[in-house]
Amino acid sequence: MVRASHADAVALAQDALARAERFDLFLAFGGASRHHALLRRLCALSGTSALWTTEDPYLSGANARLSGCFDLVFTNDRGSLSRYGGRARHLPLAATPLFQDLPVRRDDAEYRYDLMFVGTAWPNRVATLNRILSSFPRELKVKVALPANAYLPQAVLVRDDLVVDWRCGNADFARLANASRVVLTLPRIFTAGADETPAGTTPPPRLFEAALAGGAQLVVGADPETFDYYEADREVRACPEDGVVAAITALLSDPEGRIAMAERARARTRARHLYDHRVDVILRAVREHRAGREAAPSDRPSMSLAPTAAKPRILYVAHNRVGRRQGGGVEFYQEQLAEALDGFEALFLYPSFEEEAWVLRLDEGEASEALPIPPAERLLASAEIEALFERVLVERRIDLVHVHHLLGLPLSLPAIARAHGVPVVVQLHDFFLVCHRYTLRNQHGAFCDVVHRGERECDGCLATAEGLPAGAKARRDGFVARMIGSVDAFVSSTPATADYVRAFYPEAAARVAVIEMVDAEPASSGLPAPVAEGRAPPQPRGPLRVAVLGNVVDHKGAQTLLELVRITAGEPIVFEVLGYVETYLVAAFEALAGERLSLRGGYAREEVPALLAGCDVSLHLSIWPETYMISLTEAWRAGLIPIVTDLGAPGQRVTDGVDGLKVPPGDSGAVRHALRRLGHDHGLVASLRAAIRRKTFPTVGRHVARMAALYRELIATRPVPHAGPDEPLAPLTLSALDLGFRLNHPDWTDPAVVWDGESEASVVVEALPPAVAGLPERVLAPSDPDLSWEIADLVIDGQRLPGRIGACAVADSLSLRGWIWRPNAGRPAQTWLRLRGADATAYLAALPERRPELAGRFGTGRAEQAGFAAQVRTTGLPGGAYTVDLLQVFGDHVFGDHVAVAPEVARFTAPGFAAPGPVTPWRSGLPVPEADLRRSAEPATLAGHGLQVVEGVPVARQGGITRIEAALPAGARPGQPFLVLRSDHGTAFARAARREEGGAPRVGAEAQVREIAPGLYRLSVVVQGDDGADLHETGATLFVAPSARACLVTTEPPPALRRAWIKRVRSRPSLDAVTVGEASSLLGSTVTASGWCFLPGRGRPLAWIARWGTGRARRFMIAESFARQDVAAHLKDPDALTAGFEIQFPLAALRDGSLRVFQVYERGPLALSGFAGHVSSQIPRAIPD
């Protein structure tokens, strides 16, 4: 017998099948709806499949609907048999001697408790217990456990001396039952839908467990079926609800009869109601089924054990795809491989940042689907992305997953594929599995040989380079070590690469396929004419021509090359750089450009032979262990003599002095010496060229053939049984948590310990440390030309917002990444965020963060240290608007010890009250049919929200979290509450949680806005009870913005425009971008314009207003201004700090001439008469309205 988990069940079944030892029986216990796709595959891979359901009125309908893939179905509830149409058999649950077999206590004095009940806090149970406890004196020794769940209120009993919110395991329950005089069994009364029964008919397993444990049982409201298992009054006592007090009294007053009853029940259980007896029933049914299979073939839907598509389907997983973002060799190779493969169908899955949000893009043929996802660059696991990945595997019938890269994706995805039995190939293009700094360069830019040096320096490197906390990489390494057990094969271009990865992760059991990489394989190699044997090559008539093939970036040895060009001045050497130069090095290289150095820039791969014609030598100076280096193959094809660093695959591929020369990494002097040798030792040049002419290179055809052979072998070993086209649909929700991965935090860089739950609040303090609080403050003027700061990355509640953002609403967390640069200041000792609200001021420490791009921007490497990062948790903050100031603590030899303050770097709104429950989505429609709603005369009231307010209206942005709470009237009925949004644009609802505050009921929800039509909505509360649903209007409104930025569209003129005369100016804004977006029900086709505009002398800009239409069709769009410190510094005016804007309006309004745009300043609005024309000039006329 094999006990399997979600992580390995399918793989174990496939392994058994490959050994011709197919499992005789697959037994699924619990239900058919959760992870049904996995169950369905296991049914196909096993000889006989059986399902034993533990029915729940909320799930029994789904169990019946999805049970068709099983040969045999057993249900623990006799009342549910009719749902299965005659396919199911009744098999109640039971007890086990492993946990529950305890002898009955024969002496009444040995019992510790008079009455015991353990069970979930269903409201009917709480009411019954309160009736019992009110009828007995407090001296009654009671043991009660009433744990609640997310859908039930906490139990409140009349005895306040009882601790009831706790849980116990099977063995603990048995010991408690054994020590209790009376063990109470109470029914569960469900509030199920109309098509569900309110309770099961078969008694729960606790009836059998308590009997085996020696407990004397009193069953309240027993179903008649109870007495099919135990004799009434002789083995268990039963009573109606109104007789429970009298029954308990009778049992307590008759210890001898009660103990005898418990002994008889235990004997009956040992004889008939153990799980051994139930398993015998299942095995007899299996034998009968196997014997009758030939005579009566099963009508179970068939599932193929071989790819059912004309071609096996390969899913390529990578960080990018050619044509989406700027890429490199991985993207090119992926396309080349997919195009050349014959007999397979390729699909592509990769993350992409589009329209201000991350999506998981799935390309299948000419079709492309975008699936919204959270940012995942540093996530070990993401339930949302894992579920989407499972959906792709199942719905697209994937036969094999080929992972090229997991950058930008959760590292858990191979484990999800493994759980579904889909073979996984991981190609080692770099060392991303070993370190997210996948070129293995440390904080100093040098190669970090982590395998041979050890991990003791990792914390110091990542803290210095990226501001990561200690232990971050250890968390990542531990997860990857488990994840790579899901990989069937690694593909490596050289043995050394795979050996390095497996040396770091000895857990890696996957086979290694060494399949040499291919280049573009040009039609003509461009090799020089061969030199006749025995003849010396002619003397070169010009300088040595040296080709540098590929982009000139740090990890490719850019600094070494720059030094080399400088130290070879005056020597007959010409360098031809074929590729892009890293931005911050462009100026240095251009200063040396001329006869000795040419900068070609980018090129297409088919141009390589022509570009290398006439060159003698190629340089490959990478300072990291490249895993192959296609440019080396291209140089050899062209007949060039390569000089490579003796590191990684290039050092392994080149034999020094035979087909190239090797130099130590980062040693420009050694490269110069090698070039001089080639310039003077003609015999060496001749032998090197001769050896290069004899080299053979892998062809695309041979490479693809080996990859195809690997694919076919793995697919044959692990056949994936795909479902038939008529299979019923089931939820796809498989996650790393289901596979046994337990995480402190899904983000490996976050040290918080959250154990698969919500993150704990960050430490926000009420005051700075005394040593800092006592320092003088020096406010940095935003107009100071020597000051530069920017919030470069803003993540709100897990959603990364695009570009520059003004004020924003934060439900739970706000993550800020940015930089502040002052060339005359040193490095700050500490960085803090100051959160200024109307009622409170708080502080939060920020971490330093390296920003390499700033070195080129400001011309000094010191600027790399200007970055900072911080995460603000709103828990504990009073509700309202906050302004964020950036504080840097200095010990400065010029200004002395002080705190430099950059004011107003960000603004946000905090809700001021706890989340009512877990995050849930706003769903389109109503929770109940419109006809079933009863409109209550008693209104609810909006009690609180955490939304940004524009012109008095709460605004929710697309993708954002809304935290809303409403107070119900005192007479509101009990039931499941929902928050409902209603408007002419449609309706939406969110499941809410209910609580009591001061005796008054409140309901609230934390819900995400996604795919809700923009517009103004009325907020109401629906309470669904047993006899219908009540609708309580709140009178409050909420506006759903059309984008990720908060704005308001209204028919009412805003106060700023309610004046007789508004000054008109012809000033045009400075536009950063003008884009035309998709049509919406609110605005039609939209135009989004962003940039800045400022007119001095009118104070600070506050907001922007767009007006269009006439009469009743007139509309106003209102958006707040946001910070542009660069503009304030450029104009040398502190009021220009808030000159930034982004505003949307209909394309039709721009075309019909009705658009008017106003910029509102502290001293009043201005009408920008040139705005519309300026924006219109940026839009092609061919774009339709």
Secondary structure as the mmCIF struct_conf table of DSSP 4:
data_model
#
loop_
_struct_conf.conf_type_id
_struct_conf.id
_struct_conf.beg_label_comp_id
_struct_conf.beg_label_asym_id
_struct_conf.beg_label_seq_id
_struct_conf.end_label_comp_id
_struct_conf.end_label_asym_id
_struct_conf.end_label_seq_id
TURN_TY1_P TURN_TY1_P1 HIS A 6 ASP A 8
HELX_RH_AL_P HELX_RH_AL_P1 ALA A 9 ALA A 18
TURN_TY1_P TURN_TY1_P2 ARG A 19 ALA A 20
BEND BEND1 ASP A 24 ASP A 24
STRN STRN1 LEU A 25 GLY A 30
BEND BEND2 ALA A 32 SER A 33
TURN_TY1_P TURN_TY1_P3 ARG A 34 HIS A 35
HELX_RH_AL_P HELX_RH_AL_P2 HIS A 36 LEU A 45
BEND BEND3 SER A 46 GLY A 47
STRN STRN2 THR A 48 THR A 53
TURN_TY1_P TURN_TY1_P4 PRO A 57 LEU A 59
HELX_RH_AL_P HELX_RH_AL_P3 SER A 60 LEU A 66
HELX_RH_3T_P HELX_RH_3T_P1 SER A 67 CYS A 69
BEND BEND4 ASP A 71 ASP A 71
STRN STRN3 LEU A 72 THR A 75
BEND BEND5 ASN A 76 ASN A 76
HELX_RH_3T_P HELX_RH_3T_P2 ARG A 78 TYR A 84
TURN_TY1_P TURN_TY1_P5 GLY A 85 GLY A 86
STRN STRN4 ALA A 88 HIS A 90
STRN STRN5 ALA A 95 ALA A 95
TURN_TY1_P TURN_TY1_P6 PRO A 97 PHE A 99
HELX_LH_PP_P HELX_LH_PP_P1 PRO A 103 ARG A 105
HELX_RH_3T_P HELX_RH_3T_P3 ASP A 108 GLU A 110
STRN STRN6 TYR A 113 VAL A 118
HELX_RH_AL_P HELX_RH_AL_P4 PRO A 123 SER A 135
BEND BEND6 PHE A 136 PHE A 136
TURN_TY1_P TURN_TY1_P7 ARG A 138 GLU A 139
BEND BEND7 LEU A 140 LEU A 140
STRN STRN7 VAL A 142 ALA A 145
TURN_TY1_P TURN_TY1_P8 ALA A 150 TYR A 151
BEND BEND8 LEU A 152 LEU A 152
HELX_LH_PP_P HELX_LH_PP_P2 PRO A 153 ALA A 155
BEND BEND9 VAL A 158 VAL A 158
TURN_TY1_P TURN_TY1_P9 ASP A 160 ASP A 161
HELX_RH_AL_P HELX_RH_AL_P5 ASN A 170 ASN A 178
TURN_TY1_P TURN_TY1_P10 ALA A 179 ALA A 179
STRN STRN8 SER A 180 THR A 185
TURN_TY1_P TURN_TY1_P11 ALA A 194 ASP A 195
BEND BEND10 GLU A 196 GLU A 196
BEND BEND11 PRO A 198 ALA A 199
BEND BEND12 THR A 201 THR A 202
HELX_LH_PP_P HELX_LH_PP_P3 PRO A 203 PRO A 204
HELX_RH_AL_P HELX_RH_AL_P6 PRO A 205 LEU A 212
TURN_TY1_P TURN_TY1_P12 ALA A 213 GLY A 214
STRN STRN9 GLN A 217 VAL A 220
TURN_TY1_P TURN_TY1_P13 GLY A 221 GLY A 221
HELX_RH_3T_P HELX_RH_3T_P4 PRO A 224 ASP A 228
TURN_TY1_P TURN_TY1_P14 TYR A 229 TYR A 229
BEND BEND13 TYR A 230 TYR A 230
STRN STRN10 ALA A 232 ALA A 232
TURN_TY1_P TURN_TY1_P15 ASP A 233 GLU A 235
STRN STRN11 VAL A 236 VAL A 236
STRN STRN12 ARG A 237 CYS A 239
HELX_RH_3T_P HELX_RH_3T_P5 GLU A 241 GLY A 243
HELX_RH_AL_P HELX_RH_AL_P7 VAL A 244 SER A 253
HELX_RH_AL_P HELX_RH_AL_P8 PRO A 255 ARG A 272
STRN STRN13 LEU A 274 LEU A 274
HELX_RH_AL_P HELX_RH_AL_P9 TYR A 275 GLY A 292
TURN_TY1_P TURN_TY1_P16 ARG A 293 ALA A 295
BEND BEND14 ALA A 296 ALA A 296
BEND BEND15 ARG A 300 ARG A 300
HELX_LH_PP_P HELX_LH_PP_P4 PRO A 301 SER A 302
STRN STRN14 SER A 304 SER A 304
BEND BEND16 LEU A 305 ALA A 306
BEND BEND17 ALA A 309 LYS A 311
STRN STRN15 ARG A 313 VAL A 317
BEND BEND18 HIS A 319 HIS A 319
TURN_TY1_P TURN_TY1_P17 VAL A 322 ARG A 324
BEND BEND19 ARG A 325 ARG A 325
HELX_RH_AL_P HELX_RH_AL_P10 GLY A 329 ALA A 340
BEND BEND20 ASP A 342 GLY A 343
STRN STRN16 GLU A 345 GLU A 354
TURN_TY1_P TURN_TY1_P18 GLU A 355 GLU A 356
STRN STRN17 ALA A 357 GLU A 364
TURN_TY1_P TURN_TY1_P19 GLY A 365 GLU A 366
STRN STRN18 ALA A 367 PRO A 372
TURN_TY1_P TURN_TY1_P20 GLU A 377 ARG A 378
STRN STRN19 LEU A 379 LEU A 379
BEND BEND21 LEU A 380 LEU A 380
HELX_RH_AL_P HELX_RH_AL_P11 ALA A 383 GLU A 395
TURN_TY1_P TURN_TY1_P21 ARG A 396 ARG A 397
BEND BEND22 ASP A 399 ASP A 399
STRN STRN20 LEU A 400 VAL A 403
BEND BEND23 HIS A 404 HIS A 404
TURN_TY1_P TURN_TY1_P22 LEU A 407 GLY A 408
BEND BEND24 LEU A 409 LEU A 409
TURN_TY1_P TURN_TY1_P23 LEU A 411 SER A 412
HELX_RH_AL_P HELX_RH_AL_P12 LEU A 413 ALA A 419
TURN_TY1_P TURN_TY1_P24 HIS A 420 GLY A 421
STRN STRN21 VAL A 424 GLN A 427
BEND BEND25 HIS A 429 PHE A 431
TURN_TY1_P TURN_TY1_P25 PHE A 432 VAL A 434
BEND BEND26 HIS A 436 ARG A 437
TURN_TY1_P TURN_TY1_P26 TYR A 438 THR A 439
STRN STRN22 ARG A 441 ARG A 441
TURN_TY1_P TURN_TY1_P27 GLN A 443 HIS A 444
BEND BEND27 GLY A 445 ALA A 446
STRN STRN23 PHE A 447 PHE A 447
HELX_RH_AL_P HELX_RH_AL_P13 VAL A 450 ARG A 453
BEND BEND28 GLU A 455 GLU A 455
TURN_TY1_P TURN_TY1_P28 ARG A 456 GLU A 457
HELX_RH_AL_P HELX_RH_AL_P14 CYS A 458 GLU A 466
HELX_LH_PP_P HELX_LH_PP_P5 LEU A 468 PRO A 469
TURN_TY1_P TURN_TY1_P29 ALA A 470 GLY A 471
HELX_RH_AL_P HELX_RH_AL_P15 ALA A 472 MET A 483
HELX_RH_3T_P HELX_RH_3T_P6 ILE A 484 SER A 486
BEND BEND29 ASP A 488 ASP A 488
STRN STRN24 ALA A 489 SER A 492
BEND BEND30 SER A 493 THR A 494
HELX_RH_AL_P HELX_RH_AL_P16 PRO A 495 PHE A 504
TURN_TY1_P TURN_TY1_P30 PRO A 506 GLU A 507
STRN STRN25 ARG A 511 VAL A 514
BEND BEND31 ALA A 523 SER A 524
HELX_LH_PP_P HELX_LH_PP_P6 LEU A 527 ALA A 532
TURN_TY1_P TURN_TY1_P31 GLU A 533 GLY A 534
HELX_LH_PP_P HELX_LH_PP_P7 ALA A 536 PRO A 540
BEND BEND32 ARG A 541 GLY A 542
HELX_LH_PP_P HELX_LH_PP_P8 PRO A 543 PRO A 543
STRN STRN26 LEU A 544 LEU A 549
BEND BEND33 GLY A 550 GLY A 550
STRN STRN27 VAL A 552 VAL A 552
HELX_RH_3T_P HELX_RH_3T_P7 ASP A 554 LYS A 556
TURN_TY1_P TURN_TY1_P32 GLY A 557 GLY A 557
HELX_RH_AL_P HELX_RH_AL_P17 ALA A 558 ILE A 567
TURN_TY1_P TURN_TY1_P33 THR A 568 GLY A 570
BEND BEND34 GLU A 571 PRO A 572
STRN STRN28 ILE A 573 LEU A 578
BEND BEND35 GLY A 579 GLY A 579
HELX_LH_PP_P HELX_LH_PP_P9 TYR A 580 TYR A 580
STRN STRN29 VAL A 581 VAL A 581
HELX_LH_PP_P HELX_LH_PP_P10 GLU A 582 GLU A 582
HELX_RH_3T_P HELX_RH_3T_P8 THR A 583 LEU A 585
HELX_RH_AL_P HELX_RH_AL_P18 VAL A 586 LEU A 592
BEND BEND36 GLY A 594 ARG A 596
STRN STRN30 LEU A 597 LEU A 599
HELX_RH_3T_P HELX_RH_3T_P9 ARG A 605 GLU A 607
HELX_RH_AL_P HELX_RH_AL_P19 VAL A 608 LEU A 612
TURN_TY1_P TURN_TY1_P34 ALA A 613 GLY A 614
STRN STRN31 VAL A 617 HIS A 620
BEND BEND37 ILE A 623 TRP A 624
BEND BEND38 THR A 627 THR A 627
HELX_RH_AL_P HELX_RH_AL_P20 ILE A 630 ARG A 637
TURN_TY1_P TURN_TY1_P35 ALA A 638 GLY A 639
HELX_LH_PP_P HELX_LH_PP_P11 LEU A 640 LEU A 640
STRN STRN32 ILE A 641 THR A 645
BEND BEND39 ASP A 646 LEU A 647
HELX_RH_AL_P HELX_RH_AL_P21 GLY A 648 ARG A 653
HELX_LH_PP_P HELX_LH_PP_P12 VAL A 654 THR A 655
STRN STRN33 ASP A 656 ASP A 656
TURN_TY1_P TURN_TY1_P36 GLY A 657 ASP A 659
STRN STRN34 GLY A 660 GLY A 660
STRN STRN35 LEU A 661 VAL A 663
TURN_TY1_P TURN_TY1_P37 PRO A 665 GLY A 666
HELX_RH_AL_P HELX_RH_AL_P22 SER A 668 HIS A 680
HELX_RH_AL_P HELX_RH_AL_P23 HIS A 682 ARG A 693
TURN_TY1_P TURN_TY1_P38 ARG A 694 ARG A 694
HELX_RH_AL_P HELX_RH_AL_P24 VAL A 700 THR A 717
BEND BEND40 ARG A 718 ARG A 718
STRN STRN36 HIS A 722 HIS A 722
HELX_LH_PP_P HELX_LH_PP_P13 ALA A 723 GLY A 724
TURN_TY1_P TURN_TY1_P39 PRO A 725 ASP A 726
HELX_LH_PP_P HELX_LH_PP_P14 GLU A 727 LEU A 729
TURN_TY1_P TURN_TY1_P40 ALA A 736 GLY A 740
BEND BEND41 ASN A 744 ASN A 744
BEND BEND42 PRO A 746 PRO A 746
STRN STRN37 ASP A 747 ASP A 747
TURN_TY1_P TURN_TY1_P41 TRP A 748 THR A 749
TURN_TY1_P TURN_TY1_P42 TRP A 755 ASP A 756
BEND BEND43 GLY A 757 GLY A 757
HELX_LH_PP_P HELX_LH_PP_P15 GLU A 758 SER A 762
STRN STRN38 VAL A 765 VAL A 765
BEND BEND44 GLU A 766 ALA A 767
HELX_RH_AL_P HELX_RH_AL_P25 PRO A 770 ALA A 773
TURN_TY1_P TURN_TY1_P43 GLY A 774 GLY A 774
BEND BEND45 LEU A 775 LEU A 775
HELX_LH_PP_P HELX_LH_PP_P16 PRO A 776 PRO A 776
STRN STRN39 GLU A 777 VAL A 779
HELX_LH_PP_P HELX_LH_PP_P17 LEU A 780 ALA A 781
TURN_TY1_P TURN_TY1_P44 PRO A 782 SER A 783
TURN_TY1_P TURN_TY1_P45 PRO A 785 ASP A 786
STRN STRN40 SER A 788 ILE A 796
TURN_TY1_P TURN_TY1_P46 ASP A 797 GLY A 798
STRN STRN41 GLN A 799 LEU A 801
HELX_LH_PP_P HELX_LH_PP_P18 PRO A 802 PRO A 802
BEND BEND46 GLY A 803 GLY A 803
BEND BEND47 ALA A 807 ALA A 807
STRN STRN42 CYS A 808 ALA A 809
BEND BEND48 ALA A 811 ASP A 812
STRN STRN43 SER A 813 TRP A 821
TURN_TY1_P TURN_TY1_P47 PRO A 823 ASN A 824
BEND BEND49 ALA A 825 ALA A 825
BEND BEND50 ALA A 829 ALA A 829
STRN STRN44 GLN A 830 GLY A 837
BEND BEND51 ALA A 838 ASP A 839
STRN STRN45 THR A 841 GLU A 849
TURN_TY1_P TURN_TY1_P48 PRO A 852 PRO A 852
HELX_RH_AL_P HELX_RH_AL_P26 GLU A 853 PHE A 858
TURN_TY1_P TURN_TY1_P49 GLY A 859 GLY A 859
BEND BEND52 THR A 860 THR A 860
HELX_RH_3T_P HELX_RH_3T_P10 GLY A 861 ALA A 866
STRN STRN46 GLY A 867 ARG A 873
TURN_TY1_P TURN_TY1_P50 THR A 875 GLY A 876
HELX_LH_PP_P HELX_LH_PP_P19 LEU A 877 PRO A 878
BEND BEND53 GLY A 879 GLY A 879
STRN STRN47 GLY A 880 ASP A 892
TURN_TY1_P TURN_TY1_P51 HIS A 893 PHE A 895
STRN STRN48 GLY A 896 ALA A 910
BEND BEND54 PHE A 913 PHE A 913
BEND BEND55 PRO A 916 PRO A 918
STRN STRN49 VAL A 919 PRO A 921
STRN STRN50 ARG A 923 SER A 924
BEND BEND56 GLY A 925 GLY A 925
BEND BEND57 PRO A 927 VAL A 928
HELX_RH_3T_P HELX_RH_3T_P11 GLU A 930 ASP A 932
STRN STRN51 LEU A 933 ARG A 935
BEND BEND58 ALA A 937 GLU A 938
STRN STRN52 THR A 941 HIS A 945
STRN STRN53 GLN A 948 VAL A 950
TURN_TY1_P TURN_TY1_P52 GLU A 951 GLY A 952
STRN STRN54 VAL A 953 ALA A 956
TURN_TY1_P TURN_TY1_P53 GLN A 958 GLY A 959
STRN STRN55 ILE A 961 ALA A 967
HELX_LH_PP_P HELX_LH_PP_P20 LEU A 968 PRO A 969
TURN_TY1_P TURN_TY1_P54 ALA A 970 GLY A 971
HELX_LH_PP_P HELX_LH_PP_P21 ALA A 972 PRO A 974
BEND BEND59 GLY A 975 GLY A 975
STRN STRN56 GLN A 976 SER A 983
TURN_TY1_P TURN_TY1_P55 ASP A 984 HIS A 985
STRN STRN57 GLY A 986 ARG A 991
STRN STRN58 ALA A 993 GLU A 997
TURN_TY1_P TURN_TY1_P56 GLY A 998 GLY A 999
STRN STRN59 ALA A 1000 GLN A 1008
BEND BEND60 GLU A 1011 GLU A 1011
HELX_LH_PP_P HELX_LH_PP_P22 ILE A 1012 PRO A 1014
STRN STRN60 GLY A 1015 GLY A 1025
TURN_TY1_P TURN_TY1_P57 ASP A 1026 ASP A 1027
STRN STRN61 GLY A 1028 VAL A 1040
BEND BEND61 PRO A 1042 ARG A 1045
STRN STRN62 LEU A 1048 THR A 1050
BEND BEND62 THR A 1051 GLU A 1052
HELX_LH_PP_P HELX_LH_PP_P23 PRO A 1053 PRO A 1054
HELX_RH_3T_P HELX_RH_3T_P12 PRO A 1055 LEU A 1057
BEND BEND63 ARG A 1059 ALA A 1060
STRN STRN63 LYS A 1063 VAL A 1065
STRN STRN64 SER A 1070 VAL A 1076
STRN STRN65 SER A 1080 SER A 1080
TURN_TY1_P TURN_TY1_P58 SER A 1081 LEU A 1083
STRN STRN66 GLY A 1084 GLY A 1084
BEND BEND64 SER A 1085 SER A 1085
STRN STRN67 THR A 1086 TRP A 1092
TURN_TY1_P TURN_TY1_P59 PRO A 1096 GLY A 1097
BEND BEND65 ARG A 1098 ARG A 1098
STRN STRN68 PRO A 1101 TRP A 1108
HELX_RH_3T_P HELX_RH_3T_P13 GLY A 1111 ALA A 1113
STRN STRN69 ARG A 1115 GLU A 1120
STRN STRN70 PHE A 1122 PHE A 1122
HELX_RH_AL_P HELX_RH_AL_P27 GLN A 1125 LEU A 1131
TURN_TY1_P TURN_TY1_P60 LYS A 1132 LYS A 1132
HELX_RH_3T_P HELX_RH_3T_P14 PRO A 1134 THR A 1138
STRN STRN71 GLY A 1140 PRO A 1146
HELX_RH_AL_P HELX_RH_AL_P28 LEU A 1147 ASP A 1152
TURN_TY1_P TURN_TY1_P61 GLY A 1153 GLY A 1153
STRN STRN72 ARG A 1156 TYR A 1161
TURN_TY1_P TURN_TY1_P62 GLU A 1162 ARG A 1163
STRN STRN73 GLY A 1164 LEU A 1168
TURN_TY1_P TURN_TY1_P63 SER A 1169 GLY A 1170
HELX_RH_AL_P HELX_RH_AL_P29 PHE A 1171 SER A 1176
TURN_TY1_P TURN_TY1_P64 SER A 1177 GLN A 1178
BEND BEND66 ILE A 1179 ILE A 1179
TURN_TY1_P TURN_TY1_P65 ARG A 1181 ALA A 1182
BEND BEND67 ILE A 1183 ILE A 1183
#
